[in-house]
Amino acid sequence: MTNHNIVMILPIHVIWGCIPEIARGCADMTNASSTYLSIAIGAVVGTLISWWIFKIQKNATIRQEETLRRITDLEESHDKVLKSIEQFQNHQERVLSEILSLDRKIDAIIEQRKDR
């Protein structure tokens, strides 16, 4: 190796330390290498957990949106039923009013016949 190559490799070893699993012919620095390996494994596990949580939240969001859509549909259906009930009730009130009006007319006719 030339002097220039050693100067280029030296900063890499200073930053990363000597990892015997990657570089050959270096002194064993098991604490440093296990730390770097743990960081790499932690990054992978963290990524997997983040992806898993994202998928769970996405599925929950989809289910919530479907539930909200069904609730909205039920509310619309409920409103239609209430309007139908209101129309029926109004019709019943008109019919009752007509019946009571006829009842009064019949009573008046009966009273007129009694007076004769």
Secondary structure, 3 states (H helix, E strand, C coil): CCHHHHHHHHHHHHHHCCCCCCCCCCCCCHHHHHHHHHHHHHHHHHHHHHHHHHHHHHHHHHHHHHHHHHHHHHHHHHHHHHHHHHHHHHHHHHHHHHHHHHHHHHHHHHHHHHHC
